[in-house]
Amino acid sequence: MVFGLPRGGIPVAAEVARALGAPLDVLVVRKLGLPYQPELAMGAIAEDGVRVVDERMLAMGSVTAPELDAVEHRERIELERRVARYRGGRRPRPVAGRTALVVDDGIATGATARAACRALRARGAARVVLAAPVGPPDTAERLADVADEVVLVAAPGGFAAVGQWYDDFSPTTDGEVAALLRGSVPAESGAVAADPPVEIPVGSLRLPGALVPPSGVPALVVFAHGSGSSRHSPRNLQVAGALQAVGLGTLLFDLLTADEERDRAQVFDVGLLADRLAVATQWIREQLAPAPPAVGYFGASTGAAAALRAAASPDSPVFAVVSRGGRPDLAGAALSAVRAPTLFVVGGADRVVADLNREARARMVACETRLEIVPGAGHLFSEPGTLATVADLACEWFLAHLGAAVGR
């Protein structure tokens, strides 16, 4: 689990979480500044009532107990405000028995880092690693009592302040923090930034889903998962989080009921899956009327074939498709009728599927297509950083084509 310290540590932590393919959460901490020199830390507080104080600084500043309490009271109010702003009522992600990676934009006195490490120890973290781009050379030694390991990219001898080692150290806003957290890798439970769960009516069935309406571009991406997967697919959830972070809405839903999933014939019934995808598309556009969003499809494995077959319908409202490790060949004759610009993303080590994608692309003569091979990636893109590449490519493709559709 990666925990970013707000505000400045969140952009750094988001990149670390993306590179590791790990869940990201926020751990809110606040420096306790000296009453007459607030920039100098005499301690820090963290969530769960954690407080650390620097007795040496208290003595140097002749700080009395009431003065310390007054500063802590003020900072505790701000801490609670930020917890509410960043989490929106969501409980902290569980870390008991796991490695907690605490990330900040730099370490100066180490007071807030110390408070964060103690808070995660109290939550049951099995191992705590503290990481930052820059800090003084003695950081690891000073924090060895609270962190199992300290990682610094740079530990310059002339260190005086974190900001001196950045070209741009402009403040990170609350909105930026919230957006990065919404776009983070979801926890294993499948949690994703979403409104209350939805149920999509398909005939007599009700298929469960998770909807996040657009927050920027009035466009939304509907996900079609592959065989053996569901709306809880961690890979699709990671991509959905990235799309949400750039303002696109997302809808993830189960294409089959639990009973249907036991029937392998239905799992690979591309026609059935495409029909349900089309019904869900019509339903979401009605839900978001009178200004229905431009719609894109993100399909994985067999879900990519369903997405392309649904997009091939003459009355399809779909403006863009992205296929991740897909089997577009299973869409058959429908490929030649697809008009929506389509991006194929395939792992470099997934050679058979790459060939199938090339053949399918050659048959799609009615639309713009592009094939991206991600070096070193397998079929599931489980290698470090490869799924983040997929997410970046998907964001670029959807923003370009759905944004253009909105402007028509």
C-alpha positions as CSV (number, residue, x, y, z in Angstrom):
1,M,0.0,0.0,0.0
2,V,1.3,3.5,-0.9
3,F,0.4,6.3,1.4
4,G,1.0,9.9,0.2
5,L,1.4,12.8,2.7
6,P,-0.6,15.8,1.6
7,R,-0.5,18.0,-0.1
8,G,2.9,17.9,-1.9
9,G,3.5,14.2,-1.3
10,I,0.4,13.1,-3.2
11,P,1.6,13.8,-6.8
12,V,4.9,11.9,-6.0
13,A,3.0,9.0,-4.3
14,A,0.6,8.8,-7.2
15,E,3.5,8.2,-9.6
16,V,5.0,5.6,-7.3
17,A,1.7,3.8,-6.9
18,R,1.3,3.8,-10.7
19,A,4.8,2.4,-11.3
20,L,4.3,-0.4,-8.7
21,G,0.7,-1.1,-9.6
22,A,-0.2,-0.7,-6.0
23,P,-3.2,0.9,-4.2
24,L,-2.8,4.5,-3.2
25,D,-4.3,6.2,-0.1
26,V,-3.8,9.4,1.7
27,L,-2.4,9.7,5.3
28,V,-3.1,13.2,6.6
29,V,-0.4,14.8,8.7
30,R,0.1,18.3,10.0
31,K,3.3,20.0,11.2
32,L,3.2,21.6,14.6
33,G,5.1,24.8,14.1
34,L,6.7,26.9,16.9
35,P,4.2,29.6,18.0
36,Y,6.5,32.4,17.0
37,Q,8.2,30.7,14.1
38,P,5.6,28.4,12.4
39,E,8.0,27.3,9.7
40,L,10.1,25.5,12.3
41,A,8.6,22.1,13.4
42,M,8.3,21.3,17.1
43,G,6.4,18.2,16.3
44,A,3.6,16.8,14.1
45,I,0.2,15.1,14.3
46,A,-1.4,12.4,12.1
47,E,-4.7,10.7,11.8
48,D,-5.9,8.4,14.6
49,G,-4.8,10.8,17.3
50,V,-1.1,10.3,16.7
51,R,1.2,13.1,18.0
52,V,5.0,13.4,18.1
53,V,6.9,16.2,19.7
54,D,10.6,17.3,19.5
55,E,11.5,18.0,23.1
56,R,14.7,19.8,21.9
57,M,12.8,22.3,19.8
58,L,10.2,22.8,22.7
59,A,13.1,23.7,25.0
60,M,14.8,25.9,22.5
61,G,11.6,27.8,21.8
62,S,10.6,27.9,25.5
63,V,7.2,26.5,24.5
64,T,4.7,26.0,27.3
65,A,2.2,23.1,27.5
66,P,-0.8,25.4,26.9
67,E,1.0,26.9,23.8
68,L,1.7,23.4,22.4
69,D,-2.0,22.4,23.1
70,A,-3.2,25.5,21.3
71,V,-1.2,24.8,18.2
72,E,-2.2,21.2,18.2
73,H,-5.9,22.1,18.5
74,R,-5.7,24.4,15.5
75,E,-3.9,21.9,13.4
76,R,-6.2,19.1,14.4
77,I,-9.1,21.0,13.0
78,E,-7.3,21.5,9.7
79,L,-6.3,17.8,9.7
80,E,-9.9,16.7,10.1
81,R,-11.0,19.1,7.4
82,R,-8.5,17.6,5.0
83,V,-9.5,14.0,5.9
84,A,-13.1,14.8,5.0
85,R,-12.1,16.6,1.8
86,Y,-9.8,14.0,0.5
87,R,-11.7,10.8,1.5
88,G,-15.2,12.0,1.3
89,G,-16.4,9.7,4.0
90,R,-14.4,6.6,2.8
91,R,-12.7,4.6,5.4
92,P,-8.9,4.3,5.2
93,R,-7.7,1.3,3.2
94,P,-6.6,-1.6,5.4
95,V,-2.9,-2.0,5.9
96,A,-2.7,-4.6,8.6
97,G,-0.1,-7.3,7.8
98,R,1.1,-5.4,4.7
99,T,4.0,-3.2,3.7
100,A,3.2,0.4,4.0
101,L,5.2,2.7,1.7
102,V,5.0,6.3,3.0
103,V,5.8,8.9,0.3
104,D,6.4,12.6,0.6
105,D,7.9,15.2,-1.7
106,G,10.9,15.6,0.6
107,I,12.0,15.3,4.2
108,A,13.3,18.2,6.2
109,T,13.0,17.8,10.0
110,G,11.2,14.5,9.6
111,A,8.5,15.4,12.0
112,T,5.5,14.7,9.7
113,A,7.2,11.5,8.4
114,R,7.7,10.2,11.9
115,A,4.0,10.8,12.8
116,A,2.9,9.1,9.6
117,C,5.1,6.0,10.3
118,R,3.7,5.8,13.8
119,A,0.2,6.0,12.6
120,L,0.7,3.1,10.2
121,R,2.4,1.0,12.8
122,A,-0.7,1.6,15.0
123,R,-2.9,0.3,12.1
124,G,-0.9,-2.9,12.0
125,A,1.4,-2.5,9.1
126,A,3.9,-5.3,9.0
127,R,6.6,-3.2,7.5
128,V,7.0,0.6,7.0
129,V,9.1,2.1,4.3
130,L,9.6,5.8,4.0
131,A,10.5,7.3,0.6
132,A,11.1,10.7,-0.8
133,P,13.0,12.4,-3.7
134,V,15.3,14.3,-1.4
135,G,16.3,14.8,2.3
136,P,19.4,15.3,4.5
137,P,22.1,12.7,4.6
138,D,21.2,11.6,8.2
139,T,17.5,11.0,7.5
140,A,17.7,7.2,7.6
141,E,19.6,7.3,10.9
142,R,17.2,9.8,12.5
143,L,14.1,7.8,11.5
144,A,15.4,4.3,12.0
145,D,13.2,3.9,15.1
146,V,9.9,4.3,13.1
147,A,10.8,3.1,9.6
148,D,12.2,-0.3,8.6
149,E,13.8,1.4,5.5
150,V,14.3,4.9,4.3
151,V,14.7,5.5,0.5
152,L,16.0,8.9,-0.8
153,V,16.7,9.6,-4.4
154,A,19.1,12.3,-3.4
155,A,20.7,13.1,0.0
156,P,22.8,16.2,-0.7
157,G,25.3,17.5,1.9
158,G,24.1,21.0,1.3
159,F,20.5,20.3,2.1
160,A,18.6,23.2,3.7
161,A,15.0,22.9,2.5
162,V,12.9,20.7,0.2
163,G,11.9,23.5,-2.1
164,Q,15.5,24.3,-3.1
165,W,15.8,21.0,-5.0
166,Y,12.7,21.6,-7.2
167,D,12.5,23.6,-10.4
168,D,8.8,24.1,-9.7
169,F,7.7,23.9,-6.0
170,S,4.3,25.7,-6.5
171,P,1.7,24.5,-4.0
172,T,-0.5,21.5,-4.7
173,T,-4.2,22.3,-4.3
174,D,-6.9,20.3,-2.5
175,G,-8.6,19.7,-5.8
176,E,-5.4,18.2,-7.3
177,V,-5.0,15.9,-4.3
178,A,-8.7,14.7,-4.6
179,A,-8.3,14.1,-8.3
180,L,-5.2,12.1,-7.9
181,L,-6.8,10.0,-5.2
182,R,-9.8,9.4,-7.4
183,G,-7.5,8.2,-10.1
184,S,-5.5,5.9,-7.9
185,V,-5.2,2.1,-8.2
186,P,-8.3,0.7,-6.4
187,A,-8.0,-1.7,-3.5
188,E,-8.3,-5.4,-4.0
189,S,-11.9,-5.2,-2.8
190,G,-12.7,-3.5,-6.1
191,A,-13.5,-0.1,-4.5
192,V,-13.6,2.7,-7.0
193,A,-14.5,6.3,-6.8
194,A,-18.2,6.0,-7.6
195,D,-21.7,7.1,-6.9
196,P,-23.9,4.5,-5.1
197,P,-23.9,1.1,-7.0
198,V,-26.3,0.9,-10.0
199,E,-28.3,-1.8,-11.5
200,I,-28.7,-1.9,-15.3
201,P,-32.0,-3.4,-16.5
202,V,-31.5,-6.0,-19.2
203,G,-34.9,-7.7,-19.9
204,S,-35.8,-9.4,-16.6
205,L,-32.3,-9.2,-15.3
206,R,-30.6,-6.5,-13.2
207,L,-26.8,-6.3,-13.9
208,P,-24.8,-4.6,-11.1
209,G,-22.4,-1.8,-11.9
210,A,-20.4,1.1,-10.7
211,L,-20.9,4.5,-12.3
212,V,-18.8,7.6,-12.1
213,P,-20.3,10.5,-14.0
214,P,-18.0,12.8,-16.0
215,S,-16.4,15.6,-14.0
216,G,-14.7,17.4,-16.9
217,V,-15.2,16.4,-20.6
218,P,-18.9,15.5,-21.0
219,A,-17.9,12.0,-22.1
220,L,-18.0,8.5,-20.5
221,V,-16.3,5.2,-21.1
222,V,-18.2,1.9,-20.7
223,F,-16.0,-1.1,-19.8
224,A,-16.4,-4.6,-21.2
225,H,-14.4,-7.1,-19.2
226,G,-13.0,-10.4,-20.5
227,S,-13.9,-14.0,-19.8
228,G,-13.6,-15.0,-16.2
229,S,-13.6,-11.4,-15.0
230,S,-16.2,-8.9,-13.7
231,R,-16.7,-5.3,-12.8
232,H,-14.2,-5.9,-10.0
233,S,-11.3,-6.5,-12.4
234,P,-8.3,-4.7,-10.8
235,R,-6.8,-4.0,-14.2
236,N,-10.0,-2.4,-15.5
237,L,-10.4,-0.5,-12.2
238,Q,-6.9,0.9,-12.5
239,V,-7.6,2.2,-16.1
240,A,-11.0,3.5,-14.9
241,G,-9.2,5.5,-12.2
242,A,-6.9,7.1,-14.7
243,L,-9.8,8.0,-16.9
244,Q,-11.7,9.5,-13.9
245,A,-8.6,11.6,-13.0
246,V,-8.7,13.3,-16.4
247,G,-12.4,14.1,-16.0
248,L,-14.0,11.2,-18.0
249,G,-16.9,9.3,-16.6
250,T,-16.8,5.5,-16.3
251,L,-19.3,2.6,-16.1
252,L,-18.1,-0.8,-15.1
253,F,-20.8,-3.5,-14.9
254,D,-21.2,-7.3,-15.0
255,L,-22.1,-8.5,-18.5
256,L,-23.4,-11.8,-17.0
257,T,-25.1,-12.9,-13.9
258,A,-23.4,-15.3,-11.5
259,D,-25.3,-18.3,-12.8
260,E,-24.6,-17.3,-16.4
261,E,-20.8,-17.1,-15.7
262,R,-20.8,-20.8,-14.9
263,D,-21.8,-21.6,-18.5
264,R,-18.7,-21.3,-20.7
265,A,-20.9,-21.1,-23.8
266,Q,-22.4,-17.8,-22.5
267,V,-19.0,-16.5,-21.4
268,F,-17.8,-16.7,-25.0
269,D,-21.1,-15.6,-26.6
270,V,-19.8,-12.4,-28.2
271,G,-23.2,-11.6,-29.6
272,L,-24.9,-11.8,-26.2
273,L,-22.2,-9.7,-24.6
274,A,-22.4,-7.1,-27.4
275,D,-26.2,-6.9,-27.0
276,R,-25.9,-6.3,-23.3
277,L,-23.2,-3.7,-23.8
278,A,-25.5,-1.9,-26.3
279,V,-28.4,-2.0,-23.8
280,A,-26.2,-0.6,-21.0
281,T,-25.0,2.2,-23.3
282,Q,-28.6,3.2,-24.1
283,W,-29.4,3.0,-20.4
284,I,-26.6,5.3,-19.3
285,R,-27.3,7.8,-21.9
286,E,-30.9,8.0,-20.7
287,Q,-29.8,8.3,-17.1
288,L,-27.6,11.3,-17.9
289,A,-30.2,13.0,-20.2
290,P,-31.0,15.7,-21.2
291,A,-27.2,16.0,-22.1
292,P,-26.1,12.4,-22.7
293,P,-22.3,12.1,-22.8
294,A,-20.2,11.0,-25.8
295,V,-19.5,7.3,-25.2
296,G,-16.4,5.2,-25.6
297,Y,-15.8,1.5,-25.1
298,F,-12.8,-0.1,-23.3
299,G,-12.7,-3.8,-23.9
300,A,-10.4,-6.4,-22.6
301,S,-9.9,-9.9,-23.9
302,T,-13.2,-11.2,-25.2
303,G,-14.8,-8.0,-24.0
304,A,-12.9,-6.2,-26.8
305,A,-14.8,-8.4,-29.4
306,A,-18.1,-7.5,-27.7
307,A,-17.2,-3.8,-27.7
308,L,-16.3,-3.9,-31.4
309,R,-19.4,-5.8,-32.4
310,A,-21.6,-3.4,-30.4
311,A,-19.8,-0.4,-32.0
312,A,-20.5,-1.9,-35.5
313,S,-24.3,-1.4,-35.1
314,P,-25.5,1.2,-37.6
315,D,-27.2,3.2,-34.7
316,S,-24.3,2.9,-32.3
317,P,-23.6,6.1,-30.4
318,V,-20.0,5.0,-29.7
319,F,-17.3,7.4,-30.8
320,A,-14.1,5.6,-29.7
321,V,-12.9,2.1,-28.7
322,V,-9.8,0.9,-26.9
323,S,-8.9,-2.8,-26.8
324,R,-6.5,-4.1,-24.1
325,G,-5.0,-7.5,-24.9
326,G,-8.2,-8.1,-26.8
327,R,-9.5,-10.8,-29.1
328,P,-11.0,-8.5,-31.8
329,D,-11.0,-11.5,-34.2
330,L,-13.9,-12.9,-32.3
331,A,-16.0,-10.0,-33.6
332,G,-16.0,-11.7,-37.0
333,A,-17.6,-9.9,-39.9
334,A,-18.7,-7.0,-37.7
335,L,-15.1,-5.6,-37.9
336,S,-15.6,-4.1,-41.3
337,A,-18.6,-2.1,-40.1
338,V,-17.0,-0.4,-37.2
339,R,-16.8,3.3,-37.7
340,A,-15.5,4.3,-34.2
341,P,-11.7,5.1,-34.1
342,T,-10.1,2.1,-32.4
343,L,-6.9,1.7,-30.5
344,F,-5.4,-1.8,-30.1
345,V,-3.0,-2.2,-27.1
346,V,-1.1,-5.5,-27.0
347,G,1.8,-6.8,-24.9
348,G,5.0,-7.3,-26.7
349,A,5.3,-10.8,-25.2
350,D,1.8,-11.7,-26.2
351,R,2.8,-12.6,-29.8
352,V,-0.2,-14.7,-30.8
353,V,-2.7,-12.1,-29.7
354,A,-0.6,-9.4,-31.4
355,D,-0.9,-11.2,-34.7
356,L,-4.7,-11.6,-34.2
357,N,-4.9,-7.9,-33.6
358,R,-3.0,-7.1,-36.7
359,E,-5.2,-9.3,-38.8
360,A,-8.4,-7.8,-37.2
361,R,-7.1,-4.2,-37.8
362,A,-6.5,-5.0,-41.5
363,R,-10.2,-5.8,-41.8
364,M,-11.3,-2.5,-40.2
365,V,-11.4,-0.3,-43.3
366,A,-14.2,2.1,-42.2
367,C,-12.5,3.8,-39.3
368,E,-9.2,5.1,-38.0
369,T,-7.1,2.4,-36.2
370,R,-3.8,2.3,-34.3
371,L,-1.8,-0.6,-32.8
372,E,0.4,0.0,-29.8
373,I,2.8,-2.8,-28.6
374,V,3.8,-2.4,-25.0
375,P,7.4,-3.8,-24.7
376,G,7.8,-6.6,-22.3
377,A,4.1,-6.9,-21.4
378,G,2.3,-10.2,-21.2
379,H,-1.4,-10.8,-21.9
380,L,-2.5,-9.5,-18.5
381,F,-0.1,-6.5,-18.3
382,S,1.0,-7.6,-14.9
383,E,4.6,-6.5,-15.3
384,P,5.5,-3.3,-13.4
385,G,4.5,-0.1,-15.2
386,T,2.9,-1.8,-18.2
387,L,-0.7,-1.3,-17.1
388,A,0.1,2.3,-16.4
389,T,1.2,2.6,-20.0
390,V,-2.2,1.2,-21.1
391,A,-4.0,3.7,-18.9
392,D,-2.0,6.6,-20.4
393,L,-2.7,5.4,-24.0
394,A,-6.4,5.0,-23.2
395,C,-6.6,8.5,-21.7
396,E,-4.9,10.0,-24.7
397,W,-7.2,8.2,-27.2
398,F,-10.5,8.9,-25.4
399,L,-9.7,12.5,-24.7
400,A,-8.8,13.1,-28.4
401,H,-11.8,11.3,-29.9
402,L,-14.5,11.8,-27.3
403,G,-13.5,15.4,-26.9
404,A,-13.8,15.9,-30.6
405,A,-17.2,14.2,-30.6
406,V,-18.4,16.6,-27.9
407,G,-17.4,19.6,-30.0
408,R,-19.5,18.5,-33.0
